[in-house]
Amino acid sequence: MNPVIAVVGAGFSGSMAALHLLAALPRSWSVLLCEKGGSFGRGLAYGTDAPAHLLNLRAANMSAYPDRPEHFAAWLGGLPEDERSGVAVTPAGTFAPRALYGRYLAELLTEAVVTAGAPRLHLVHDTITDLVPIAGGYRLRTEGGAVYPVAGAVLAMGNLTGPGAPPSGHRLDPWRPEDFGRLHPDRPVLVVGTGLTMVDAVASLRGRGFAGRIVALSRRGLVPSVHAPTKPWPVPDLKAADLASLTRLTRRIRAEVAAAQRSGRDWRDVIDALRPIIGYLWRSLPAAERARFLRHLRPFWDGHRHRAAPPAAAAIADEIAAGRLDVRAGRILAIADEPGEAVVTIRPRGGAADEMLAVQGIVDATGIGRIDETGDPLLRRLVVRGLARPDAFGLGLAAGKDYRLHAERSNRLWTLGPLLRGTLWECVAVPDIRSQAAEVAALVAAEVEGLSGSPRRAASV
């Protein structure tokens, strides 16, 4: 078998890594793309079939390729009219259903698999449980018992799922609405979390025919902002003093927003202008200030930075105005499971008296898990073996500027996407990940150059 680089995870991060590796590696090398989920290219984010689940970025920003920014928009525009159902054209831009984007990614992978000549992309539909160091690379093991020798691997698992909090026998998985079962309209459902996953969960509940009351709960009760038309704004000229503390940086950004508003501009223009330097800002802040951000400002930043598509935001606003959705600020103290329902004790934010809420189901929309919470067998084994370690905040994996995992020994293990959250912070949106994929592929190709005696070739995808 030709020498192989494995990519673990075939959502957007893994799919892009695989496609760019095929372009960057010598033709004598192959790529093993491994996915434990239902299908390749879709992942959790794009595996939904619900038309109401829209992309949170405009179609113009969703190209798979950094050097072809119109690729997805052109693909979308080329679909027959009857296949573009659900595409929302708004003053803020065009927002496509996530199912269509999953189809787009799947088609890119299919094209790579069936490209003329000897196939170089091989798909493994199984959970990867271990990467054992051997001479020249690793022995990759799957849950089904298959073993593959690989020269190196790129970890691209996407967002880690949490431990399934809150613990309850009445917990509902927002990513599996088909398992919600029959819900009674006269009994409420609790959604834990009020971010973008909550927006999707409400859409799923309504799409499944549930007409009853929904209570959404988070520490601060903040819902995502909505996309609106924006215009370019200059990148703020931040000084060293602005990066010395979170307080100074926040004050400086607020001053920039105030200046924009005095010019008749929108706060979104300023937040979008920060995008190219967010990684720099994150790395420049002292570690203690980054920890303060995670404790105090993260929900506010997420609500402004990661916005909902206008139709999705309008649906949530309508639900709230009609009294069908009750968004609360508070935390769960206890859950008592009883036959047919869970009794949840909630402590409202602000010191009000504790409340008891009986619900027929609890949707976990808390979002992203941490490394120490993950049940992923591969990540757990790599950490125990010293081949990987959590970042300073436990949000993902520690890695260098070359995307190589920090470890107790030298390795050929790289990562990209959400697993780099603690290192780069801005690493979860398509524009960020597609650039990372191209960079990782070039670095991996440089690493393996000469191992097979084949010259490295210029990347072009």
N, C-alpha and C positions, 0 to 999 in steps of 0.2 A: 504494500500500500504506500502511496505517496506520503511524504511527511505532512503532518496535520497540525493545524491550530484549532482548538476547540473554542466555541462561543457558548456559554451557558446562559440560557434565556433567549427567547425568540419573540419578545415584544418589540417595541420600537428600538430600544437600545441595542438589543442583540441582533435584530435584523439589519440595522444600519452598520453595525460592526462587521457582520458577515459580508455584506455587499462590498464594503470598502476594503476588507481584507482580500477578497477575491481579486480586486483590481490592483492592490498593492503588492501582493505576494508573487514570487516566481510562479510560473505556470505549472511547475512540477509539484507545487504545494496545494493541499486541499483544505477546506474548512468544514468542520463538524459543528453543525448548529443544533443545539439540544434544547428541547422545550418539554416541560412537564404538563403544561396546560392543554386546553382543548384544541388549539390550532396554532399554526405558525404565523407570525407577523402581527397578531392581534393583541395578545397579552390581556391582562385584566381591563386595561383602559379602553381597548377597541374591540373587545369581544362581545359587547352588548348589541342587541338587535333592536333596541327601543328607539324609534325615530326622535323621541323627545330628548335623548341623550346627545347633546350637541358638543362639538369641540369647543374648548374654551379659548382657542386662538383663531384668528381669522384665517380663512383658506389661503390667503396670500402669504402667510407666514409658516405654512405647514409642508412645504416641499421637503422631500427626503434628502435632497442634495444641496449643500451650501452654495455650490457654483451654478445651480439652476433653480433660482428662487421661485419661478413660475411653474415648476414641474407639476405639483399637485393641483394648482388652480387650472392648469391646462387639461390635466387628466379629468378633473371634475367637469369642466366645461365640455369635454368630448363625450360624456355619457349621454345616452338617449334621454329624452325628457322624462319618460316614465320611470327611469332609474334614478332620477335626481330628487325623488320625493323626500321631503323633509329638509332640504337645503334652504336655509334662511338668509335672504338678502336684506340687509338692514343698512341704515345710514352709517353704522359703525363698521360695516364690512360684511362679508359673506361667511356664514358659519355652517359647516357641513355636519351631518350626523356622524357620530364616531364609528358607527357600523360601516359607513362608506369609506372612512379612512382606513379601517382595518382591511377592507377589501383591496384598497390601493396598495397597502404594504404586502398583503398576501400575493398580489399579482406581481410585484417586484421580485419576491422570492421565487415564485413559480418560474418567472422568466430566467432567473439565474440558474435554476435547477435544470431546465430544459435547453439551455444554450447549446448551440452546435459544438461538437467536439466531446472529448472525454469529460464527464461531469466532475466538477471540482467542489460542488456544494452538496454535502451529505446531511440528511435530516435524521435526528435521533429523537423519537417521541417517547421520552421517559424522564424520570427524575434522576438527576445526577447526585449521587450520594457521597462521592469521594474523589480526590485527586491525590494519588500516592506518588511521591517522588521516586523516580527510577533514573538510571543512566540515560542522559540525553533528553529528559523531559518528565512525563508523568504517566501513570496508569489511571485512566478515567474509568470509574465504575458507575453503573446505573442501578437503580432500584430493581430492575428486572434481571440483573445478573450479568449483563453484557460488560465487556472490558475493551477499551480502546487505548492504544498507545498514542500519546500526543506530545508534541514538542513544547507546547505552552497553551495557555488558556486565557480568555477574556471573560470576566464575570460581569454579566449584564442582566441581572435578575430584576431590574426595575425597583419599584417601591416595595419594601418589605411589609408584609402584613403583620399586624400586632398579635397579641396572644389571645384575641377573641374576647376582649373586655367590652362591656362588663360581663362577668360570668353569670349565665342564666340558661336554663333549659328552654327558655322562650326567645333566645337570641335569633335574629334573622340576619343573614348575610346579604349586604347590599349588592354584592356582585352575582348573587344567584336568586334573582327575584322569582324564578320559576319554582323555587322551593318555599315560597311564602305560605302556600296553602290557602285555605279559605279564611278570610278575615271578616269579622262581623262589623258592619258599619256603625253599630251603636257602642262600640268599645274602642278606646284610643290605642294608638301605636306610638311608642317612644322612639325617637331618633336621637342617638347620642353623638353629638357633633353638629356644628351648624355651618360648615364650610361647603366646598364644592361637592363633596361626596353626599352631603345632606340634600343638595339640590337634585342630584341624580336619584337619591333614595325616594324623595317625594314624588318625582316623575314616575319611578317604577311602581310605587304604591298606587298612584292614580291610574297608571297604565294597566295594572292588574285588576282594576275595578273597585279598589277600596275607596269608599266615599266618606269615611268617618274622620274623626278628629286626629290630627297628628301633633304631637308635642316634640319640639326639637330643643335639645339642651346642650349647652357648652359653658365653660367657665365664664365667658364674657358675653355670650349671646350675640356674637357678631356674625352677620351674613356677608357673603362676598359682594363686592362692588360690581357694577355692570360696565361692560365695554361701551364706549361712546366714541364718536369721531375724534381723532387726534391729529395734531400737526407736529412736525419736528421742533424740538427745543434743544438749545445748546447743552452739551454735557457740562454740568456745574464745575467751576474751577475750585476744587477743594484743596485746602492747604493742609500741611502736616498737622496743624493744631486741630483741624476738623476731625482727623482720624485718631486723635489721642484718646477720645472718650466717646461713648455712645451718646451722652448728653449733648456734646458739642456737635456731633454729626447730625443728630436729630434736629437740633436747633437750626443748623445750616440748611438742611433740606426743607424744613418748614419755611425758612426765609425765601428759598428759591420758589416754593409753591406760591407764597404771597406775592412775589414779584411777577410770576406768571399770571396770577389772577388780576393784578393791577393792569396787566397788558391785555386783559380780556381773554386769556388763555385758560385751559383746563389743567387741574392738578395731574391728570393722567399724562399730559405732555412731559411733565417733569419726571414722574416715576419711570416712564418709558425711556427718557434720556439717560437714566441711571443704568439701564440694562447692560451696556457694554462694559461698565466698570464695577458691577456688583461683586464679582469675584475678587477684584482688587480691593474693594472696600472691606469685604469680609476678612481677607487675609491680613489687611493692614491694621484692623482693630486688635488691640491686645486681647489675649485669651479671656481675661476676666470680663472684658466688655462684650465679647461675643456671648459669653455665658449669660450676661445681663440681658442681652437682646433675646435670647431663647426663653428666658424666664418672664420677661415683661412685654416686649414689643412684637414678638413673632406673630401673634394673632392679628394685630393691626396691620403689620406689613403684608401678611398673606392675603388679607381681605382686600387690600388695595392693589397688590401686585398681580395676584391670580384672580382674574375677574370672570364673571359668568357671561355667556352669550346673551344678548338682549332678550330673545324669546324665553330663555330659561329663567332669567332674572324677573321678567314680567310675570311669569307663571307663579313664582314664589311670592312676589308682591301681591298678586291677586289672592293667593291662598291666605296670606296674612290679613289682608283687608277684609276678606269674607269671614274670618274667624275660624277657618278650617285648619290653619297652621298656627300654632302658638310657639313662638321662639322665646326661650327663657335663658337667663344667665344663672348658673348655679352648678352644683356638683352632686353626684350620687353618693349618699352615705351607706346605703345598704339595699340589697335586693332579696326579697323573699319569694321563692318560687312556690306557687300553689297550682292545683289542677286548673288548667285553662288560662292562667294569668300569672303575671309577676307583680308583686307589690313593691314599688320603688320608693325609697325614702330620699327626698331631695332637699338639700339645703340651699335656698336661694342666695344669690350674691347680694350683699348689702346688709346682712344681718337679720332678715325677716325670719319668721318661725319656719321650722322644718315642715315639709309637706309630704303627704302619702299619696302616691299615684298608682292606681291599678291599671295595668296595660296588658293587652293580649299578645304583644310582641315588642321586642327591643331590637332596633336596627343599629348595628355598630357602624357608625360613620365617623369614627375618630381618626380615620386616615392611616398615616404611615407609622409602622412599628420601628423599633430600635434593634440594634444588633443583639443586645443581651436578651431580647424578647423573642427573637426569631426561632422558629422550629425547623428552619431549613437545614437539612443534615449536612450538606456540603459546607456551608459557612461555619457551622458549629465545629466540624472536624478540622477545617483549615485553621481556625483560631486556636483550638486545643493543640494542634501540631506545630504551631508557631509559624505557619505559612501566611497568616494574615492576622491583623489586629484591628480592633475598633478605632475609629478616630477619637480625638480628644473629648468629644461630647457624646459618643456612643450612637450617633445618628447613622453611621455607615462605616465604611472601611477606610483606614488610613492609607494614603497613597501619595506619591511624589508628583512633581510637575509633569513627569513622563508617564503618569497614570499607573505606574508599577506599584504593586502592593508593598507597603512597609512590612517587613517580616524579620524574623530572627536569622534567616539565612537568605542567600541570594535566590532569586526565583525568576521564572518566566510567567508570572501571573499579573495580569492587568485588569483594570476595571474602568467603568464609565457610567454616566447617568446617575440616577438617584442614590446609588451606593456611595457617591462622592459628596453627598450633601454637606457633611461636616467639614470637608476639605475645601470645596468650591462654593457652597451654598446654592448659587444659581446653576442648577444642573438637571432640572427636571422637565423643562419645556423642550419641544421639538427643535427650535433653533439652536439651543445649547447642545443637545445630544447629537445632532447630526454633525456639528463641527467637531465634537469630541471623537465621534466614530472615525472621521477622516484622519484626525491626529493620531489616534491609537493605532490605526491600520498602518500608517507610515512608520511609527515607532516600532511596531512588531516586525514589519518588513525589514527595517534596518537591523533589528536584533538577530533575525534568522539569516540574514544575508551571509552566504558562504557556507551555511550548515549543509546545504545540499549541493553546493558547487554551482548553483544557478545564479545568474546575475539578477539583481533586483530590477523591476521595471516600474516605470512611472505610473502612478495611480490615475485612473480615469474611469469614472462610473457614470 
